[in-house]
Amino acid sequence: MSDSMTRIRRLAMPLACACLGLLLATTGAAAKTTAADVQRGLERLVAAPGGPPGAIATLYRNGHLTTLSAGRADVRRQGAPKASDRMRIASVAKAFSGAVTLNLVRAGKLRLDQTIGELLPGMPLAWAPVTVAELLDHTSGLPDYTKSQGFAEQAKNDPRGYVAPKQIIEWVIGEPLEFTPDTSYRYSNTDNIVIGLIVEKVTGESYGAALRRIVFGPAKLTATSFPTTPPLPKPFIHGYQTAPGEEPVDVSTMLSPSGAWASGAIVSTPRDLNAFIRADLGLRFFGRAQQRQQMHFYPGGESSPPGPGRNSAGLALFRYETRCGTVYGHTGNFPGYVQLAAASANGSRALTTTLNIPAPKGKLLAQLRSVQVSAVCWLFGR
């Protein structure tokens, strides 16, 4: 090899090393997600066409709760949603019924393999083989009452009127199972109405009383309640129906929560909801044996609406696998409110997100899920 070629090789080697170092620095050291990133995401949601008047997220890690919010809790007044404002938590209430059920399993008062036929013999014969576990993970095949004619007529003719749980069951009592239990997944609000009735049968107390004794009290959820009438305690985050180019319509008290009952009637605050999901994953309500049973996940089982990342369904709990880590929780959708509460496997990190509109679709839903992923990334420091 000539002297000139040797000199070129010697010069090229450090240059190549420098270039490789620069490449690694720019591609391998991505900036960590910050709370400011999540805040900007909330602001973009509020600014989007058809977006919510307000948005709030609570993020818990290292023993500290961070609250981020944008827009307005009430379009008639200044002020973003607060962590202490009441709101309807919608189907996140199903995680509460799961906590109650698994508490009763730990106490030996209930088994996950017990059937509707054993526990509620007055129910339709076709429903008799459905187990408690199948109700909790939506593999029961029970028809969803929110798609029934009776529910539609109630919402049209007397939306604020009281609806008894047994009336809810009557709306679908004549319908067959949609599939053989434990052979498929389909989200059904009827599942949790039946769970609530089972809780009442097993405990001998009202479902609301069981919630207060087993969940609200031990988790110190002092701003959480289980109403059966439309009014919300003040201050509260107003819920709206929105459309691009139109004024938001306040639907906060449009429907009686009794029509959701154990499936979605709970009222809470972002702060209390964050505390609940931490307690739920942190084994405040039941033991590790029950949690192992809870965390048998059905692939592809999405919550309603879907949560961040890849969804799969467990017992009254969904697994959300994101690029930054996995969290467990539940979403919810009610006129004027779309919710998420989720926590790490041991409950040490948790998040909630609330928009004061019903569950969005299309691009807006994708945008919301992206913000939720950013919140997960912040929780895990990634």
N, C-alpha and C positions, 0 to 999 in steps of 0.2 A: 504494500500500500504506500502511495506517495506521501511526502510530508504535507502537501497542501490538503489532501483528503483527510489526513489525520487531524489537522487543525479544524477542518469543517466539522468532523464528528465531535471533537471536544467542545466546540461552540454550540452545536446543536443539542447536546445532551442536557445542559442546564436550562436552555431555552424551553425544551420539551417538558422538563420537570416543572418549570415555572408555569407553563400553560396548563399542565395537568392539575397543578395546585389551584390555579384560578378556577378551572372548571369544577373541581370538587367543592370549592368554596361557594360557588354560585348555584350549584345544583344539589348539593348534599346538606346544606345548612339552611333549610327553609325557615323563615321567621315563624315563631310561635304565635298562635292565635291569642289575641288580647281581648279584654272586655270591651275595648273601643270597637273592635271588629263586630262583636255581637250587637253593640249599640247601633252601629251604622246599619246593620241588617234590619233591626227593628224600625229604624227611620225610613229605610227604603220600602218596607212593607206598608207603612202608613202612607207613604207618598205614591204608591202604586195605584193604577186605575182599579177601582172597585175594592181597594184595600181598606183595612180597618181604620176607624177614627183613632184608635189607641192600641198600644201593644206594650206588654211588660214581660220581663224575664227575671227569674230569681236564680242565682247561681251560688251553690254552697260548696266550699272546699276549705280545708285547713281550719275548720271551726268557725268560719265567717260567712255570713250571707251577703252577697252583692246583689243589689236590685238595679235593673236597667229598664228604662221605660221611654216611650215616645208617644206623641200625639195627645189625645184627650180621653179621659174616662167618661166625660159627658160633653157632647158637642156644644151644649149651651153655655159651658163655663170653661175658663182656663184651668189647666192642670192635667198632667199626665196621670195614668193609673198608678196607684201606690200599692205596696206590698200588704198593707193593712185594709185595703178595700175589699168588700164582699163581691162575690161573683158566683155564677152557677158553674160547677165543675163538670157537668155533663157526665159522660161515660167513664171518667176517671173514678166515679162512684163505684164502678164494678171492681176496682182494686180494693175498695173498702169492704165490699161484700165478700171478696176473696179472703181478706184478713179475718173477718168474723168467722167464716166457714172453717178456715184452717185452724183458728183458735179452738173451735169446737171439736175438731179432729184431734188436736193435741190433748184436749181434756177428756177424750174418750166418749164424747156424747154423739159423735157422728163419724161415719167412715166414708171415704171417697168412693168406695165401690157400692155403697148403698144406692138403691134405685128409687125413682119417683113412685113406683108401685108400692114399695115398702113404706116410704115416708109420707106420701100424700095419696092414699088409696082412692080419693075422689076424683083424681085427674083422669083424663082419657086413657083407655086401655092401651092405645098405640104408644103412649108415652111411658108406660110402666117400666120397660127395661132400661130407660135412660138413667145413667149414673150421675152422682154428684160431680165427679171429675169431668164427665162429658158436658155437663152444664157450664162448668167453670172455663173450659177451654174451647167452647163453641163447636164441639163435634157431636152435639146432641141430635141435630136434625129437626129441632123444634122450629115451627114457622115463626117468623119475626112479626110480632103484633104491630109494629110501626108501619108495616106495609098492608095492614088489614083495612077493610072497608069501615069497620067500627071505629078505628082510630081516626081515620080521615073524617068521618062524620062528627066525632067528638071535637076535633080541632076546628071544624067549620061552624058547628052549631053552638057549642058551649066551651070554647077554648080555656076559659078561666075556671070552669067548674071542677069540683072534686071528682076524682075517679078512683074507685076502690080497686085494690089489687085483683080481687076475684073478677071484677068487670073486665079488666085487662085480659085475663085468661079467657074469659067468655068470647072475646073478639076472635080468638083462633082455636077455640076448643073443638070445633068440628073439622078442623083441617088435619090431614095426615102428616106424618113426618116427611120432611123433604128428602131424607136419605136414611139409610140404616145407620144407627148410632155408631160412632167411632170409625166410620169409613171415609169421612170427608170433613172439611172445615167450612163453616159458614157462620159469619157473625150474626147472632140473633139476640135482640134485646129481651125476648121472652125468657131466655136462659136465666137471667138474673132476677126476673120477677119470681120465677119458681124457686130460686135460691133463697130469696127473701121469705117466701112462705115456708120453706123448709126450716130456716132459722127460727121463725116464730113457733113452729111445731115442736122443735127440739128444745128450745129454751123456755117456752111457756110465757114469753114476754113479747111485746111489740118489736118489730124490726128496728124502729127508731131507738127504743130503749137498749136493745142489744148493741147498736152502733155506739151509743153513748158510753155504755159500760165497758165494752171490749176495745174500742178504738179511740173515740174522742177523749175520754178521760185519761187513759194511760199515756197517750201521745201529747197530752196537754194542748189539745186543739180548741182553744177557748173561743175562737171566732167562727167555728164550724157548726152547722146545724143541718137538720133534716126536715125541711118544711113541706107542708102539703097544700099551701096556699100561695098565690102569686107574689105578694109583696116581698121585697128584699130589704134587709136591715141596712141602714145608712151608716157610713158612706158606702156606695157600691159602684162598681164599674158597669156603666150602662151598656147593654147589648144592642147591636144594630143590624138591620138588613141594608146592604149597600149595593149600588150598581153604578158603573161608570157614568158620570154626567148627571147623576141624580142625588138629591139630598138624602142623607141617611135617615132611616125610619127606626125609631126606638121600639124594640120588641122585648125589652127587659122583663116585663111582666105580662106578656101577651098570653102565655100558656101557664096552666097550673102545673107545678112540678109533680103533683100526684100522679099524673099520666106517665111519669118516668119512674117513680117510686125507687125500688132497689136498683134499678138500671141506670138512674141518673139524676136523682132529685137533690143531692147534697149541695149546700151552699157553703163556700169556704173563702179563704183569702189566698193570695199567692204565697204569703209567708207560712200559713198553716199547711197548705198543700205540699210545700217543700218539706216541712217537718214530717208530714204523714209518710211520704214516699221514703224518706230516710229511715223512719221507724219500721216501715213495712219490710224493707230489705235488710234492716239491721236486727231483725228477729225480735222486735218488741212484742209482737202479737202471737207468735207461734215459734216452734223450735226448728232446729236444723233438719230434722227428719221430715217435717212437713215441707220445708223449703226445697229439699231434694225432690219430693214429689211434685211440687209446684213447677220446678224448672225442667220438666220434660216437655220439650218444645215441638210444636207441630210446624214443620217447614212451610213457609208461604202463607201462614196465617197472619193476615194484616189486621191491625187495629183500625178503628174507624173514627177519623181519617188515618191513613198510614202515618206512622211516626218516622223518625230519621233513619236513614240507612236501610239495611235489609231487616224485614220484620219476620218474626215467628211467634207462635202463640203457645203460652203455658197456661197454668191454672190462674185465671184472673190477673194475668201478668203477661206482658209482651217483651220479647228480647229485641233490642235495636242495635244491630251491628253496624258501626260506622268506621270510616277510615282512621279515626283517632282512638277508637275503643268501643266497648260494649256497655250499654246501660239497659236497665230493666224498668218497665213502668206501664203507663196506659195513656191513651189519648181520649179526647171526648169532643162531642159535637152536639150543640143544643142551639135553638134559635138565639142568635146574638153572641154566641161564645164558642170558641174552639180552643181546646186545652191539651197540654202535654205535661205529665209529671213523670220523671224518670230518675233513677239513681244507679250508682255503681253497685257491684255485686254485694258489697258489705255495708252499703248505705252511707259510706263516709263522704261521698260526693253526690250532689243532686242538682237537678234543674227543673224549673217549670217555665212554660211559655203560655201566654194568654193573648189572644186577639179578640176584640169585642165585635166579631162577626161570626156567622156560622162557618163551618169548614169550607175553605176555598177549594177551587178546582184548577186544573191546568197549570198555567205558569205561576199563578199566585201560590198554589199549594207547593209547587216545586221550590219556590222562593222561601216559603215558610220552613220547609224541611231542610233547606240549606242553612238557614239561620240556626235551626236546632242542632245541626251537625257542628256548626261553629261553636255553639255553647258546649257541646260534648268535648270538643277539642280543647276549649279553655279549661274545662273541669280537669282534664288529664294533662294539662300543661304541654299541649302539642300544637 
